[in-house]
Amino acid sequence: MLLAPERFRPARADWIQASISAALLFTLYALTAPRTVALEDDGLFILSSYFLGVEHPPGYPLFTLIGHLFTHLPFGSVAYRVHLAGALFGALSGAAAWLCARALIPGRLPAYVVAFGLGLSPVFWSQSIIAEVYTLNSFFLLVLVFLGLRVAPPLAPPPAPAEQVRLLSWMALIFGLSLSNHWPLMLLVAPAFAVLLWPVRDELLRRFGLLSWLMVLGLLPYVWMVMRSWMAIPISFDGPLESIPEIWYFVARKGYAEIDQSLSANWLDRIKFFEFLGGQLLVQFAFAGTLAAAAGFAVQWRFLGRRVAAFLTVAFLMPSAGLLLLLGFDYSAMMKHVFHVYPLPAYAVGALWMGLGFAWLADRYALRRTHALAGGAALLALILAVGARSNLLSSSDWAARYAQTILRTLPKDAVVFAQGDADLAPMAYFQMIENWRPDITLYNAKGLVLG
């Protein structure tokens, strides 16, 4: 009978195998990460990490601090070093997903399907090889899921009060840290944890003061960010944050309001984005993995219980369909690219459903262990093929070559005004970090990026 473990406590073998999964994923990411600056916000995160600057709203101060530590690695370009930060947290997310699967699904084979299914999926892989905040966000989310399943198991009563307090304290601190990395996505999934932690609501209320202070402790990187903005630093979006309204405007992303709620967007744009999201969901785990995830969604209500099934469902819907209902993006190639990383928390849940569906199918058809192993390997091979198509065959040095070409052709002592981040950041990386063309002066259009 396929039932969630009553109260999962990782054994030494579990920690070892989760660590092996992380090591294998990290090796893949390290081998496939660009050795130089890439597209998206990669250049900006490298610059802010290197100079301990202030990134674009809401600032992402925790990633900046962590990325700065990676700039001190004794090998590779500065860009590659910060890329390894994304690789590390992508790999650790795989390990956390492995442990979450063990807490939900009997056996270790489904845990490997979950960890590598997520780690090899195209969007997750793409974010694990550049300087971006999304793998750190996924790591925090999956650690919170694992701790939540420990304190409120699917089919067992909660642990002793002392254990509850210990686990909830860690959850409060980690949740605060996650808000210092990417608060919008974490607040979206927060309601799901209210469902998961319902059995320990009394302990939550009793310890509300302690837990609140621990969460505030996790927000301290924002204090550092504000104080850092007062200094003369090379990278500082919006300049010094000197008043409460200015800080709120910056951290709350008010400057993006016209993009998030475009006046020209309508319900047709939302419908097209829902179609786009559906296509993305089909691609992440290949068609076979998507079918397994659909099976996992269907059977979770029976095997995990209504509370945990509802938790996973809400955690899936809020950063995907729910986010689309909240946003008012114009449907365009650029905004599709902006949106395509936002559902990564939903893809993490989808990977758990895929593991559950795989285990249910193996149990239903009484597959021998060798057949189940072959099936799991085949499924992961399909996901690898999809992920590799976009992450191995793409031209990862295009941004670098583009920036170098422009810098080479500029006349001596040129003054350059770059219109967008994609133009500015790669050129700034080579000029400010690699010391290309120190004679030129770079500005962005509003003068609010380069300090």
N, C-alpha and C positions, 0 to 999 in steps of 0.2 A: 504494500500500500504506500503510495507516494504522499507523505505528509512532512511538513516542516519539522525540523528538530525541535524538541520541546523547549530546551534552553541551551543554546549553542555557546560553548566556551572553547575558543580555539586551543587545540593541542599544539605541541611543539611541531608536529608534522605539518599542521595547517600554516603556521607562521613560516616555516621553511618553504613550503610550496608556493605560498603567496609571494614570498621574496624572490623565488626563482622566476615566477611570472613577471614580476617587476623588472628583474635583471634582463630577461629576454626582450621585453618591450623597450627598455632603455637602450639596449644595444641596437635595436632596429631604428629607434628614433635618432640616436647619435650618428648612425651611419647615413641616414637619409636627410638629416638637417642641413640646410644651406650653410655654406662656409662663409657667406657674406650677407649683406643686408638684403631683405626680401620685401615683398609687397605688404598690403594691408597696413596695420599700425606697427609693423615690425620695427621700422627705423625709429619711430618715436619712442617706443618702449626701450630700445637699445640706448638711445640718447638720454632718456630720463634715468635709466639705470646707471649709466656710466657717470653722469654728472650729479646724481641724486637730485634730479629736477622734479618739477611738478607736471605730471602727465595730463592729458586732456580730461575734462570732467567725466566722472566724479573724482578723478585723480589717481585711483588705484595705488595708494601709498604702500601697501604691503608688498605688492609685486615689485615696485620700484626698489624697496629695501632689499628684497631677496635677490632681485636681478643684479643689484650692485655687488653683492657678495660674489656672484658668478663672474663678474668682470675681472676679478683678481685671480682666476684660474691661470696656471702658468703655461697654457698651450692654446693654440688656435687664435683666430681673430677675435676681437671684442664681440662682434656680431655672433659668431659661433658659440662663444662662452654663454651669452645670454640665451641663445637658443637652447642650450643644454638645461637651463632652468625649466623651460617648457617641457623638455624631454623628461626630466626627472619627475615632475608632477603628473605628466601623462602616465609614466610607468607606475608611480605610486597610486594613481587612480585605478590602474589595472589590478594592483594588489588589493586595494580596498574593495573593488568590485568582486574579486575572488572571495573575500571574507564575507561580504554581504550575501553572495550566493550560497555559501556554506551555511549561513544562518537561516536561509529560507528553504534550501533544497537538499535532500539527502544525497550523499556521495560527493566525490571530488571532481568527477568528470564534468558535470554541469558547471562547476565553478570555473574550470578552464575555458569552457565554451563562452561563459559570460565575460571573463577577463580579456581573453584574446578577441572575442567578437567585438567588444567595445574598442579595445586598443588598436585593432586593425581596420576599423570602420573609417571611411574616407574623411569625413569632417573631423573626427577626433584625432586621427593621425595627422591631418594637416595642421591642427593647432598644437600638436605635440612637438613640432619641429621648427617653430618660430617663437619669437618673443611675444607672447600673448598671455592674457589673464585666464583663459577659459579652462586650461587643464588644472590650474590651481583651484579654480572654482569647482571643477568636477571632483577633485580630490577632497575638498572640504565637504561637499554634498555627500559623497559616498561614505566618508568617515562618520558623518552625522547619522546616515542611515544605519550603518553598522552599530554605532553606539545606541541608537534608538531601538534597534531590534534586540540589543542586549538588555536594555532596561524595561522594554515592553515586548516580550517575545510573542510570536504569532499565536501559539497554542498552549501557552503556559502562563501561570501567574507571574507577576513581577518578582524580582529578587528581594532580598532583605532590605529594609529601609537604608541601612548604611551603604549598601551597594548602589541603591537608587541614587542617593545623594552624590556619590562619587562619579557615577556615570553622567548624571544630569549636570554636574559641575563642569565636567569636560565638554559636554555639549554646549553649554552656555558660552564658555570661553572660545570654542572653535566657531560657533555661530558669529560671535563678535568679530573674530579674525576674518571670517568669510565676508562680512560686510565691509571690512577694510580692503577687500580685494575687488569684489563686484557685487555691490549691494542690490542692484535691481533684480538680478536673477535669483539671488538668495531670498529676498523678500517675497518673490513670486511663489517659491516652493514652501515658504514658512507655514502657510495654512495646512499643508499636508502633514506636518509634524504635530500639529494639534490633534489630528486624527490618530496618528501613531501612538502618541504619548497619553491618550485618554485614560488608560488604566492607572497612570501614576499622577493624575491631575492633583490629587490631594497633596502629594509630596511637592509638586511644582509650586502650589500656592503657599505651602508652609515655608519653602525655601526661596520664595520670590525675591527677597532682598538680596540674598547671597548670589543667586543666579543673575540678577540684574547687574550687580557690581562686576561679576566675572565677564558678562557680555560687554560692559563698558570698557573693561580692561582690554578686550580685544579690539576696541575702536581707537586705541591710543595712536596707531599710525596716522590717523587723520590729524591729531594734534601736532605730530611731527611735521606733516605736510604743510599745515598752515604756517607754522613757525619757519619752515624752510622757504616758503614763498616770500618771506620778508627779506631774504638775503639776495645778493647779486649773483644769480646763478644763470648759466647759459640757456637752460631750458625751463621755461615757466609759462604755462598757459594762463592767460588772463592776468599775469603779473601778481603783485602782492595782494593777499587776501586780508584786509585790514579791519573789517567790521563783520558783525554777525550777518547782516543782509548779504554781504559779498560772499561770505563763506557758504551760506545757505544756497545762494544762487549757483555757486560753483558745484558743491557736492550734490545738490538736487538736480543737476543737469538742466537748469532752466534755459540755458543758451541753446539747447537742442529742441526746444518746444515746437518750433516751426517745422522741424523735420519729423519729430515724433507724431505730431498732429498737423499734418499738411492740410492747408485750406483747399487744395485741389484734389485731395484723396476722397474717395467715396466707397460705397459698398462693393462696387465692381472691383476696385483695387483689393479689398479684403478677400473677395471670392477668388481672385487670381492668386493671392498669397496662400490661401488654403489649398488650392490646386498645387502650388509650388511645394508647400509643406508635405502634402501627400506623396509627391514624387520623391522628395528627399527621404521620407520614411521608408519608401520601397528600396531606395538605393543603399542605405547605411549598412544593412546586414545581408545584402543580396536577397533575391526573391525567396530562397529557401529559408533564410534566417528570419525574414519578415513573417513568413507563414508560421514558423516556430514561435515567434513572439506573439502572434495573434492567438495561437493555441494557448500559450502561457497566460495571456490576458483572460481568456475564457475560463481556464481551469483554476485560476488563482482564488476565485471566490469559494471554491470547494476545498482546496488544499491548504490555503494560507489563512482562511478565516476572513470574515467581512471587513474587520478593522484594517488589517494589513493590506488587503486587496484594495480597499478604498484609499488608503494612504498612497499606494503606488499609483493608482489611477489619478488622484489629484496631483501628485508630484509629476506625472506625465503631462497632464492637460494644461497646467498653469503656465509653464514656460514654452508651450507650443501653441495650442489653439487659444488658450486664455490670453496669451501675450498678443496674438494677432487681433483679438477683439479689443484690446486696450490701445494698441498702436494705430496710428493713422498714416501709414507710409504710402507714398506714391509707388505704384507698381512699376519698377524699372530695373534694368540690369544692375545698376549700382545698389539700389535698395535691397534687391534680392541677395546680393553678396553681403551686404551689411547684416541682413536677417539670418543668413544661413547658419551662423554659429550659435545663435541664441537658443535653439532647442537642444543644445548638448545635454542639459540635465534630463530632458525627456528621453534622449537616446540612451542615457545611462539606465533609466528605468526600463526602456525597451530591451536592453541587453539582459537585464534580470528576467524579464518575461521570456526572452528567447531561451535562456537556460532552463527555466521552468518548463516551457513547452517541449524542449528537447528531452528533458528527464521524463515528462509525462508520456511522450511518444515512445521512448525506450521502454518504459514500464508497461504501457498499454499493449505493446506488441511483443513483450517478453524477449527483448533482444539480448543475445549473449553479449558478454562484456567485450569480446573482440569486435562484434558487429557494432556495438554502441561506440567503441573507440573509432572504428572506421567511419561511422556516420558523423561523429564530432569532428574528426580530421577533415572530412570532405566539406562539411559546413564552413569550417574556418578557412579552408583553401579557397572557397568561393568568395568569402569576405575579403581575404587577402588579395585576390585578383581584382576586386572592385577598388579596394583602397590603394593598391599599387598603381592602378591605371591613372589615378589623379595625383599621386604623391611621389611616384618614381619617374614618370615620364614628363612631368611639368618642367618648364625652364625656370629653375629656382634662382638663377642669377640675372634675370631680365632687369630687375630694378637696379641692380648694381651696374650693369653694362649701360643702361640708359643714363644713370647719374654720371658715370665716368665720361660718357660721350659729351654730355652737356658741359661738364667742367673742363674738358680738354679744349672745347671750341670757344670758350669765353675769352674775351680780350683781357689784357692785364688790368688789374685793379677794378674789375667790373663790379657793379652793384646789381644784385639779382633779387627781384621780387617774385617769389613762387606763389602761385595761386592756390594750390592744394597740398594736403599732407603727402600725397603720393609723389609729388615733385620735390617738395621741400626736404622730407626726412632722409631719403637716400643721399641727396647731395650734402645735406648737413652732416650725415654720418661720415662721409669721406673727407669733408673739409675739416670738421671739428675733432674727429677721433683718429682718422687715418692720415691727417695732415696733408690732404690734397689741396692744392691751390689756396694757400693761406693769404694770398694777395686779394682775393675777392671778398665781398661782403654779402651775406645772405639775409633776406628779410622775408617774412610772409606778408600777405596782403594787409592784415589787420595789425601786424606788429605785436602779436600777443603770444607768440610761441617761443621764439628765440630771445632769451632774456638779455 
